[in-house]
Amino acid sequence: MGRALWLAVLLALGPVTAARPQETGVPPVQAGVLTIDQDRLFSETKLGADTLAGLEAEAQALAAENQRIEGELIAEERRLTEQRADLEAEAFRDLANEFDERVQRIRDEQDQKARDLTRTRDEARSVFFRDVAVIISEIVREKGALVVLDRRDVFLSADSIDITDEAIRRVNAAEGK
């Protein structure tokens, strides 16, 4: 998602970016390349941190629900095991099969909830980067850059081309408006 966003921003701004530094007198970045730490941008801006806090609360609630269900199922399994001596083999087998089917259904439901939470996080991250693309585009134009790469994808770079701190400041400032 992130690479596609940056590529779209750069393609849209390509011709404008090349002319902008000479017009404004802002010296271009020598290589025309900037880096950004997308994870930091998401987690260290107020907007991103608020989003992550909400998602973390949902994840903790799901974990607590899973622990509660696990405790209930363990207790039920113990009761079923204790009843085994008093039941006919076929009756016990039926109860055990019903229990196993219910456990599997519950596991599937809880797994789906976890997948939904992951999907929600991914969607929130996509929306965040779509929302801040304009701010990143402004920085790209001002720096005279041609491309912005995720810092994690760069083997070695000078700190001077990393715009993460500046982007965090600007996103937070825009959020305060």
Secondary structure per residue as TSV (DSSP state, phi and psi in degrees):
chain	resnum	aa	ss	phi	psi
A	1	M	-	360.0	-48.6
A	2	G	H	-61.6	-43.8
A	3	R	H	-64.0	-41.1
A	4	A	H	-62.7	-40.5
A	5	L	H	-61.9	-48.7
A	6	W	H	-64.7	-39.2
A	7	L	H	-63.3	-42.9
A	8	A	H	-62.5	-42.7
A	9	V	H	-61.4	-44.7
A	10	L	H	-69.4	-38.7
A	11	L	H	-64.7	-38.8
A	12	A	H	-68.8	-30.8
A	13	L	H	-103.0	-2.3
A	14	G	H	-45.3	-60.8
A	15	P	H	-64.6	-36.8
A	16	V	H	-67.4	-40.8
A	17	T	H	-62.7	-40.2
A	18	A	H	-64.4	-35.5
A	19	A	H	-87.5	-26.7
A	20	R	H	-58.9	-47.5
A	21	P	H	-60.4	-37.4
A	22	Q	H	-69.5	-35.0
A	23	E	H	-68.9	-40.4
A	24	T	H	-93.0	-14.4
A	25	G	-	81.1	2.9
A	26	V	-	-76.4	123.6
A	27	P	-	-67.1	133.9
A	28	P	-	-71.9	155.3
A	29	V	-	-66.5	132.5
A	30	Q	T	-53.5	-46.5
A	31	A	T	-85.5	-11.1
A	32	G	S	72.0	14.8
A	33	V	E	-121.2	134.5
A	34	L	E	-122.0	157.4
A	35	T	E	-122.9	156.5
A	36	I	E	-147.3	142.4
A	37	D	-	-94.9	99.5
A	38	Q	H	-62.0	-37.4
A	39	D	H	-63.3	-45.0
A	40	R	H	-64.3	-42.8
A	41	L	H	-58.0	-43.3
A	42	F	H	-69.7	-44.3
A	43	S	H	-83.7	-24.0
A	44	E	H	-101.9	-2.6
A	45	T	S	-88.9	154.2
A	46	K	H	-60.1	-44.9
A	47	L	H	-60.2	-48.0
A	48	G	H	-66.5	-43.0
A	49	A	H	-63.3	-40.2
A	50	D	H	-62.9	-42.0
A	51	T	H	-62.4	-46.7
A	52	L	H	-63.7	-37.4
A	53	A	H	-62.8	-42.8
A	54	G	H	-63.4	-42.1
A	55	L	H	-67.5	-37.1
A	56	E	H	-65.1	-39.5
A	57	A	H	-62.0	-41.6
A	58	E	H	-64.6	-40.5
A	59	A	H	-65.1	-40.7
A	60	Q	H	-66.2	-38.7
A	61	A	H	-63.7	-40.8
A	62	L	H	-65.5	-41.4
A	63	A	H	-62.4	-41.8
A	64	A	H	-64.5	-41.3
A	65	E	H	-62.1	-42.6
A	66	N	H	-61.5	-41.6
A	67	Q	H	-65.2	-41.5
A	68	R	H	-61.9	-47.5
A	69	I	H	-62.0	-42.3
A	70	E	H	-59.4	-45.5
A	71	G	H	-60.6	-42.7
A	72	E	H	-63.6	-41.8
A	73	L	H	-69.3	-37.4
A	74	I	H	-63.1	-44.2
A	75	A	H	-63.1	-42.0
A	76	E	H	-65.5	-38.8
A	77	E	H	-64.1	-39.7
A	78	R	H	-61.9	-45.9
A	79	R	H	-60.3	-42.1
A	80	L	H	-63.4	-42.3
A	81	T	H	-63.7	-40.1
A	82	E	H	-65.8	-31.2
A	83	Q	H	-76.8	-15.9
A	84	R	G	-54.3	-43.5
A	85	A	G	-65.2	-27.2
A	86	D	G	-93.2	-3.7
A	87	L	S	-110.5	152.4
A	88	E	-	-64.6	152.5
A	89	A	H	-57.7	-43.7
A	90	E	H	-67.3	-39.8
A	91	A	H	-64.5	-42.6
A	92	F	H	-64.2	-43.1
A	93	R	H	-60.4	-41.8
A	94	D	H	-61.7	-46.1
A	95	L	H	-63.3	-41.8
A	96	A	H	-64.8	-41.1
A	97	N	H	-65.1	-42.1
A	98	E	H	-61.0	-43.0
A	99	F	H	-61.8	-47.7
A	100	D	H	-60.3	-41.4
A	101	E	H	-64.5	-41.1
A	102	R	H	-66.1	-41.6
A	103	V	H	-59.8	-44.3
A	104	Q	H	-64.8	-41.3
A	105	R	H	-63.0	-44.3
A	106	I	H	-63.2	-43.0
A	107	R	H	-60.3	-44.6
A	108	D	H	-61.6	-42.5
A	109	E	H	-63.5	-43.8
A	110	Q	H	-68.9	-37.5
A	111	D	H	-62.6	-39.3
A	112	Q	H	-64.4	-40.2
A	113	K	H	-61.2	-40.6
A	114	A	H	-66.1	-41.5
A	115	R	H	-64.4	-40.3
A	116	D	H	-61.9	-40.5
A	117	L	H	-65.0	-41.4
A	118	T	H	-63.1	-43.0
A	119	R	H	-63.4	-41.4
A	120	T	H	-61.1	-41.6
A	121	R	H	-63.6	-44.8
A	122	D	H	-62.5	-41.8
A	123	E	H	-65.6	-41.1
A	124	A	H	-63.1	-39.6
A	125	R	H	-65.0	-42.4
A	126	S	H	-62.2	-44.5
A	127	V	H	-62.3	-42.8
A	128	F	H	-57.1	-51.2
A	129	F	H	-67.9	-31.7
A	130	R	H	-65.1	-40.9
A	131	D	H	-67.3	-34.1
A	132	V	H	-95.2	0.8
A	133	A	H	-58.7	-36.0
A	134	V	H	-63.5	-42.0
A	135	I	H	-65.7	-44.0
A	136	I	H	-63.3	-39.7
A	137	S	H	-60.4	-40.4
A	138	E	H	-60.9	-44.5
A	139	I	H	-62.8	-43.6
A	140	V	H	-57.8	-47.3
A	141	R	H	-62.3	-47.0
A	142	E	H	-62.0	-35.6
A	143	K	H	-84.5	-9.9
A	144	G	T	69.8	26.9
A	145	A	-	-83.2	160.3
A	146	L	S	-108.3	-21.4
A	147	V	E	-151.5	147.7
A	148	V	E	-122.0	124.0
A	149	L	E	-110.1	149.3
A	150	D	E	-68.4	129.4
A	151	R	G	-56.3	-30.5
A	152	R	G	-66.6	-22.3
A	153	D	G	-91.9	2.1
A	154	V	-	-107.0	126.9
A	155	F	S	-69.8	-45.7
A	156	L	S	-150.7	135.3
A	157	S	-	-155.8	161.5
A	158	A	-	-79.9	142.6
A	159	D	G	-60.6	-24.9
A	160	S	G	-65.8	-17.4
A	161	I	G	-95.3	-2.1
A	162	D	B	-83.4	122.1
A	163	I	-	-105.3	12.9
A	164	T	H	-59.3	-50.4
A	165	D	H	-60.8	-43.5
A	166	E	H	-64.0	-41.8
A	167	A	H	-64.0	-40.8
A	168	I	H	-60.7	-46.7
A	169	R	H	-59.1	-46.0
A	170	R	H	-69.1	-39.4
A	171	V	H	-64.2	-44.4
A	172	N	H	-63.3	-39.1
A	173	A	H	-65.6	-41.9
A	174	A	H	-65.8	-35.5
A	175	E	H	-67.1	-31.1
A	176	G	H	-75.8	-12.9
A	177	K	-	-71.7	360.0
